[in-house]
Amino acid sequence: IRLGIMSILMVNEYADFKTLKELLGATDGNLASHSKALEKVEFIRIEKQFIGRKPNTRYYATEKGKLEFKKHISALEKLIKNK
């Protein structure tokens, strides 16, 4: 799920909780725990707000998160090329 969150945030300015949940097929608790883990290592930034009376949580990839994700993808590509 963490790679899925990062993948979505790499190509979008942000994504809200509902969008991430639908795209990843995750449960509320699963998405919340994985997003908190990414926030803890500063790969994503989480903003909570209200739109009207409804809570809205938005997730953004940080510069650190984008850099680390690119490194991860690069390492995977090297592994694939060496096989």
Secondary structure by P-SEA (a helix, b strand, c coil): caaaaaaaaaacccccaaaaaaaacccaaaaaaaaaaaaaaccbbbbbbbcccbbbbbbbbcaaaaaaaaaaaaaaaaaaaac
